[in-house]
Amino acid sequence: MSRPRFKRILLKLSGEALMGDGHFGIDPETVARMAREVKAAKDSGFELCLVIGGGNIFRGMAGAAKGMDRAQADYMGMLATIMNALAMQNALEQIGVHTRVQSAIQMDAVCEPVIRRRAERHLEKGRVVIFAAGVGSPYFTTDSGAALRAAEMKCDALFKGTSVDGVYDADPKKVKTAKRYEKLGFSTVLSNDLKVMDASAVALCRDNNIPIIVFNIREQGNLALVLGGGGVATMVHNEEQN
């Protein structure tokens, strides 16, 4: 499938992608591999922002389901995203990629606060910017944080790296006959409740005309392939864009 090429992108990674073959935490080798792929994309001329989830360490929704206060659990999840962001920053800087972490929860000893103009300046200077702590408020997912930062930074597209190679009409891990979409509209995703991102994130991308490209980040070398307009992925976009 051929897709448009974009210049400035926001790459959303699930926290689980950092676990590698483990069941919890951060696998240094997996983070290093992803850092190399991000470096290759940057060297190809892309301007990159990253948002990384925290599900490999703590997921607020899961904590709330087990009886924790939802707001408290969500704040714990935000702290997990900061840990992941710092791990990715370390991996990138070890291979020579200048990186800045900006957190929606102020934590001056370890990272910058989210300041849009400063982040824009970092991108102009060729740095990678990692946005952490979601939107800084409970009851919002890191998907919403990714959509918000993509809009703020005027990104051309939001690339979501997951463990599947696109959007399906059913869970491909459970339904062998599940159909993968090449392209579909935001309205279809919302009306059919397809699990691309949460509804608020999809609506924000729709309203700001930011396409979402869903692809498999676990497959080595896939990021560069998909960024180049090839590979296997699903593009979610406004219907008038053909």
N, C-alpha and C positions, 0 to 999 in steps of 0.2 A: 504494500500500500504506500503510495506517495502522498506525503503531507507537506504543507508549507514549511519553510525554514524560518526560524525565529532568531532574533538577536539577543534580547534580554529575557531571561526566563527565571521563573522560580521553581526550584526542584524540591518537591515534598517527599520526604522519605519516612517510612514507618519506623518506629523504634525497633520493631521486631527484626527489621532488616539488618540491624547491627549485631544481632545475636549469633549470626552464622548458623552453625549446626547445634548450638546450645539451646537451652530452654529458658535462660534468664541472663540479664546483664549485657555486657559489651565484650565482643570478641575482637581483640586488637587486629588480628589478621584480616577480618572482614572489613573493619573500619579502614584499614590501610588500603585494601583493594578498592573500596568505594572512593577513597581520597584520590587514588591514581586515576580513576575514571573521571572524577570532577576536574582534576588537573588537565587531562586530555581534552575535555570539553572547553575549558578556559583557554587552553593553547590554540584551540581551533577558532577562537574569536568570539565565543559567547560571553555575555555578561551574566554572572550567576549569583542568585540568592538561594539560600537553603532554609528549609524548615524541617526539623526532625521531630517525630513524635516521641513519646516516652514510655510506650507500652512494654518495652523490654525490661523496664525497671518498676514502674508503677502506673496503673491505669485508673484514673479517677472514677470512671463509671463502675469498674469492678469493685473498687473499694466501697462505693456507695451501695452497691447491691449487697454487700456483706454487712451492712449496718452502719457504716461510717457516715458522718455528715457529708452531704454531697459537696458543699463548698470547700470544706477542709480537704476532702479527697482530691478535688480538682487542683487545689494549690499544691498538694504533694506531687501530682502529676506534672505540674508546670516545672517544679524543681527537677524532676527527672529529665525533662527536655533540655534543661540547662546543662546537666551532666553530659548528655549525649552531644550537645553542641560543642562543649569544651573538648570532648574526645575527638570529634571530627576536626575541630580547629587544630588540635595538636598534630593529628595525622597529616593534615594539609600542609602545615608549616614545616613539618619534617621533610617534605619533598619540595619545599621552596615556594609554596603558594601563600602569599600574604592574605591573611584571613582576619576578619573582625566578627566577634559575637556581640549582638545587641539583644538585650533581654527586656521584655515587657514588665518584669519585676526588677526593680532597681537593685543592683548587686555590684557596686562600683569596684570592689576589690578584685573581681574576676572578669568582668565584661562591661561593655558600654550600655547605657540605657538606649531604648529605641528612639532615635532622632532621625526623622526622614531625610532631612537635607544632608546630614552627616553620612547616612547610608548611601545616598546618591553620589556623594563625593568619593566614597570608598570605591563604588563601582566604576566611576570615571577614572580612578587611578589604577584600575585593573585588579582590585582586591575582590575576594569572595566575601559576601556578607551572610552570616548565619543568624537568623532570627529565632530567639528562644522564648519560652514561657507563654506561648500562644498569644492571646490578646490581652493577657494580664488579668483576666477576670474569670471566675468560675462559670460553669454552665456553657462554656464554649469549648469546642474541640480544637486540636491543632490543625485540622482541616480548615476550620473557620479562620484560624490565625494565618494559614498559608494563603487563603483567598484574600484576606485583608492586606497582607504585605504585598501580594502580587499587584493589587489595585494601587496601593500607595506608591509603589516603586515603578508604576506604569510598565509592568512586564508585558511582553507580547503573548506569553502563554504560561500556563501552570502545568508542569510535568509531575505526575504522581507515580513514584516508583513503588510497586507492590510485589506480592509474591505470585500474581497471576498476570497473564499477558494481555489484559484488556478488560472490557466490561462485557458481562454475559447476562443472558436473560434468566439464568438460574446459577446457583453455586456450582462451578465446574468440578469442584472437589467432591461433590455429592451426587451431581446429575451428569452422567456421561454424555447425554445428548444435548447438553447446554450449548446454546448458540452464542458465538462471540460477535459483537458488533464492530464494524469497521469505523463507522461514524454514526452519531445520533445527536439529536437536539437536546438542549437543556430542558425544554418542556417535557420531552419524553422521559428523561431521567427523573424529573420531579413527579410527574403524573403516575409513573409506573413504580415509583419508590425503588429505583435501581440503586444498589449500594456502591455508588462511585465515591462520593464524599457526603458529608451530612448536608441536609437541605439548605441550611443557611449559607454554607460555603458555595454550593452550586448556584444559588440565587445571586450571590454576590458576584460570582464570575459571569453569570448571564447578564446582569445589569451593567457590568463594566466591559462586556464583550471580550472576555479573556478565555480563550479555548483551554480545555483541560485534556491533556494527553495521558492516558493510563497505560503503563507498560510494566514489564517484569524487570525489576532492578537486580534480582538475584542472579540473573544470567550474565556472566562475565562479558564485558564489552558491549552490552546492550544499550547503555546510556548514549554512547557516541553514535551508535547506529540509529537510534530513535531520534536523537537531536538533529541528525542529518536528514531526516525526513523519510527514512526507511525503517526496516524492522517490522515487528508485529506489535501493534498497539491499537487502542481505540481513541478516537478524537471526539470529544463532546464540544459542541459549538452552537452558536445561534443559527437557527434554521436558514436564514437568508444567506449564510455563507456556504457556498457550494464549491 
